[in-house]
């Protein structure tokens, strides 16, 4: 799978799926076998996932505010 497809997949992940993916990234980064280059790649992917999750949570918060008015 290429990086473009990975990005599309990330955007379509649920918040729960994103957190699982972030946990997996952390697990991989903690591995003794993880190179510096791989760590940087994993870190970048983790940041993208966290940004996507943040946007989704903000959207949900806005929707809840509208519903609670």
C-alpha distances in whole Angstrom, upper triangle without the diagonal:
4,7,8,6,7,10,11,10,13,15,15,16,20,22,22,18,18,21,19,16,19,21,18,17,21,21,19,21,24,23,25,23,21,21,22,19,17,19,19,15,16,19,17,15,18,20,17,17,21,22,20,22,25,25,24,27,29,29,30,33,34,34,36,38,39,39,42,44
4,6,6,6,9,10,11,13,15,16,17,20,22,23,19,18,21,21,17,19,22,19,18,21,22,20,21,24,24,26,23,21,21,21,18,16,18,18,14,15,18,16,13,17,18,16,17,20,20,19,22,24,24,24,27,29,28,30,33,33,34,36,38,38,39,42,44
4,5,5,6,9,10,10,12,14,15,19,20,21,18,16,19,19,15,17,20,18,16,19,21,18,19,23,23,25,22,20,19,19,16,14,16,15,11,13,15,12,10,14,15,12,14,17,17,16,19,21,21,21,24,26,25,27,30,31,31,33,35,36,37,39,41
4,5,5,6,9,10,11,13,15,18,20,22,18,17,20,20,17,19,22,20,18,22,24,22,22,26,26,28,26,23,23,23,20,18,20,18,15,16,17,14,12,16,16,13,14,18,17,15,18,21,20,20,23,25,24,26,29,29,29,32,34,34,35,38,39
4,5,5,6,9,10,11,12,16,18,19,16,15,19,18,15,18,21,19,18,22,23,21,22,26,26,28,26,23,24,24,21,19,21,20,16,16,18,16,13,16,17,14,14,18,18,15,18,21,20,19,23,24,23,25,28,29,29,31,33,33,34,37,39
4,5,5,6,9,10,10,14,16,17,14,12,16,15,12,14,17,15,14,18,19,17,19,22,22,25,23,20,21,21,18,16,17,16,13,13,15,13,10,12,14,11,11,15,15,13,15,18,18,18,21,23,22,24,26,27,28,30,32,33,33,36,38
4,5,5,6,9,10,13,15,17,14,12,15,16,13,14,18,17,15,19,20,19,20,23,24,27,25,22,22,22,19,17,18,17,13,13,14,12,9,12,12,9,9,13,12,10,13,16,15,15,18,20,19,21,24,24,25,27,29,30,31,33,35
4,5,5,6,9,12,15,16,14,13,16,17,14,16,19,19,18,21,23,22,23,26,27,30,28,25,26,26,23,21,22,20,17,17,18,15,13,15,15,12,11,15,14,11,14,17,15,15,18,20,19,20,23,24,24,26,28,28,29,32,34
4,5,5,6,10,12,14,11,10,14,14,11,14,17,16,16,19,20,19,21,24,25,28,26,24,25,25,23,20,21,20,17,16,17,15,12,14,15,12,10,14,14,11,13,16,15,14,18,20,19,20,23,24,24,26,28,29,29,32,34
4,5,5,9,10,12,9,7,11,12,9,11,14,14,13,16,18,18,19,22,23,26,25,22,23,23,21,18,18,18,15,13,14,13,9,10,11,8,7,10,11,8,10,13,12,12,15,17,16,18,20,22,22,24,26,27,27,30,32
4,6,8,10,13,11,9,13,14,12,14,17,17,17,19,22,21,22,25,26,30,29,26,27,26,24,22,22,20,18,17,17,15,12,13,13,9,8,11,10,7,9,12,10,10,13,15,14,15,18,19,19,21,23,24,25,27,29
4,7,9,11,9,9,13,14,13,15,18,18,18,21,22,22,24,26,28,31,30,27,28,28,26,24,24,23,20,19,20,18,15,15,16,13,11,13,13,10,11,14,12,11,14,16,14,15,19,19,19,21,24,24,24,27,29
4,6,8,6,6,10,10,9,12,14,14,15,18,19,20,21,24,25,28,27,25,27,27,25,22,22,22,19,17,18,17,13,13,15,12,9,12,12,9,9,13,12,10,13,16,15,15,18,20,19,21,23,24,24,26,29
4,5,5,6,9,10,10,12,14,15,16,18,20,21,22,24,26,30,29,27,29,29,28,25,24,24,22,19,20,19,16,15,16,14,11,12,13,10,8,12,12,9,11,14,13,12,15,17,17,18,21,22,21,23,26
4,5,5,6,9,10,10,12,14,15,17,18,20,21,23,25,28,28,26,28,28,27,24,23,23,21,18,18,18,15,13,14,13,9,9,11,9,6,9,10,7,8,12,12,11,13,16,16,16,19,21,21,22,25
4,5,5,6,9,10,11,13,14,15,17,19,20,21,23,27,27,25,27,28,27,24,23,23,22,18,19,19,16,14,16,15,11,12,14,12,9,12,14,11,11,15,15,14,16,19,19,19,22,23,23,24,27
4,5,5,6,9,10,11,12,14,15,16,18,20,21,25,25,23,25,25,25,21,21,21,19,16,17,17,14,12,15,14,10,12,14,12,10,14,15,12,14,17,17,16,19,21,21,21,25,26,26,27,30
4,5,5,6,9,10,10,12,14,15,16,18,20,24,23,21,23,23,22,19,18,18,16,13,14,14,11,9,11,10,6,8,10,8,7,11,12,11,12,15,16,15,18,20,20,21,24,25,26,27,30
4,5,5,6,9,10,11,12,14,15,17,19,22,23,20,23,23,22,20,18,19,17,14,14,15,12,9,12,12,8,8,12,11,8,11,14,12,12,16,17,16,18,21,21,21,24,26,26,27,30
4,5,5,6,9,10,10,12,14,15,17,21,21,19,22,22,22,19,17,19,17,14,15,16,13,11,14,14,10,11,15,14,12,15,17,16,16,19,20,19,21,24,24,24,27,29,29,30,33
4,5,5,6,9,10,10,12,14,16,19,19,17,19,19,19,15,15,16,14,10,12,13,9,8,11,11,8,10,13,12,11,15,17,16,17,20,21,20,23,25,25,26,29,30,30,32,35
4,5,5,6,9,10,10,12,14,18,18,16,18,18,18,15,13,14,13,9,9,11,8,6,9,10,7,8,12,12,10,13,16,15,16,19,20,20,22,24,25,26,28,30,30,31,34
4,5,5,6,9,10,11,13,16,17,15,18,18,19,16,14,16,15,11,12,14,12,9,12,14,11,11,15,15,13,16,19,18,18,21,23,22,24,27,27,27,30,32,32,33,36
4,5,5,6,9,10,11,15,14,13,16,17,17,13,12,15,13,10,11,14,11,10,13,14,12,13,17,16,16,18,21,20,21,24,25,25,27,29,30,30,33,35,35,36,39
4,5,5,6,9,10,13,13,11,13,14,14,10,9,11,10,6,8,10,8,7,10,12,10,12,15,15,15,17,20,20,21,23,25,25,27,29,30,31,33,35,35,36,39
4,5,5,6,9,12,13,11,13,14,15,12,9,12,12,8,8,12,11,8,11,14,12,13,16,17,16,18,21,21,21,24,26,26,27,30,31,31,33,36,36,37,39
4,5,5,7,10,11,10,13,15,16,13,11,14,14,10,12,15,13,12,15,17,15,16,19,20,19,21,24,24,24,27,29,28,30,33,33,33,36,38,38,39,42
4,5,5,9,8,7,10,12,12,9,8,11,11,8,10,13,12,11,15,16,15,17,20,20,20,22,25,25,26,28,30,30,31,34,35,35,38,40,40,41,44
4,5,8,9,6,9,9,11,8,6,9,10,7,8,12,12,11,13,16,15,16,19,20,20,22,25,25,26,28,30,30,31,34,35,36,38,40,40,41,44
4,6,9,7,10,11,14,11,9,12,14,11,12,15,15,14,16,19,18,18,22,23,22,24,27,27,27,30,32,32,33,36,37,37,39,41,42,42,45
4,5,5,9,11,13,11,10,13,14,12,13,17,17,16,19,21,20,21,24,25,25,27,29,30,30,33,34,35,36,39,40,40,42,44,44,45,48
4,6,8,11,13,12,11,14,16,14,16,19,19,19,21,24,23,24,27,28,28,30,33,33,33,36,38,38,39,42,43,43,45,48,48,49,51
4,6,10,11,10,10,14,14,13,15,18,18,18,21,23,23,24,27,28,28,30,33,33,34,36,38,38,40,42,43,44,46,48,48,49,52
4,7,8,6,6,10,11,10,12,14,15,15,18,19,20,21,23,25,25,27,29,30,31,33,35,35,37,39,40,41,43,45,46,47,49
4,5,5,6,9,10,10,12,14,15,16,18,20,21,22,24,26,26,28,30,31,32,34,36,37,38,40,42,43,44,46,47,48,51
4,5,5,6,9,10,10,12,14,15,16,18,20,21,22,24,25,27,29,30,31,33,35,36,37,39,41,41,43,45,46,47,49
4,5,5,6,9,10,11,13,14,16,17,19,20,21,23,25,26,28,29,30,32,34,35,36,38,40,41,42,44,45,47,49
4,5,5,6,8,10,11,12,14,15,16,18,20,21,22,24,26,27,28,30,32,33,34,36,38,39,41,42,43,45,47
4,5,5,6,9,10,10,12,14,15,16,18,20,21,22,24,26,26,28,30,31,32,34,36,37,38,41,42,43,45
4,5,5,6,9,10,11,12,14,15,17,18,20,21,23,24,26,27,29,30,31,33,35,36,37,39,41,42,44
4,5,5,6,9,10,11,12,14,16,17,18,20,21,23,24,26,27,29,30,32,33,35,36,38,39,41,43
4,5,5,6,9,10,10,12,14,15,16,18,20,21,22,24,26,27,28,30,32,33,35,36,37,39,41
4,5,5,6,9,10,10,12,14,15,16,18,20,21,22,24,26,27,29,30,31,33,35,36,37,39
4,5,5,6,9,10,11,12,14,15,17,19,20,21,23,25,26,27,29,30,32,34,35,36,38
4,5,5,6,9,10,11,12,14,16,17,18,20,21,23,24,26,27,29,30,32,33,35,37
4,5,5,6,9,10,10,12,14,15,16,18,20,21,22,24,26,27,28,30,31,33,35
4,5,5,6,9,10,10,12,14,15,16,18,20,21,23,24,26,27,29,30,31,33
4,5,5,6,9,10,11,12,14,15,17,19,20,21,23,24,26,27,29,30,32
4,5,5,6,9,10,11,12,14,15,17,18,20,21,23,24,26,27,28,31
4,5,5,6,9,10,10,12,14,15,16,18,20,21,22,24,26,27,29
4,5,5,6,9,10,11,12,14,15,17,19,20,21,23,25,26,28
4,5,5,6,9,10,11,12,14,16,17,19,20,22,23,24,26
4,5,5,6,9,10,11,12,14,15,16,18,20,21,22,25
4,5,5,6,9,10,10,12,14,15,17,19,20,21,23
4,5,5,6,9,10,11,12,14,15,17,19,20,22
4,5,5,6,9,10,11,12,14,16,17,18,20
4,5,5,6,9,10,10,12,14,15,16,19
4,5,5,6,9,10,11,13,14,15,17
4,5,5,6,9,10,11,12,14,16
4,5,5,6,9,10,10,12,15
4,5,5,6,9,10,10,13
4,5,5,6,9,10,11
4,5,5,6,9,10
4,5,5,6,9
4,5,5,6
4,5,5
4,6
4
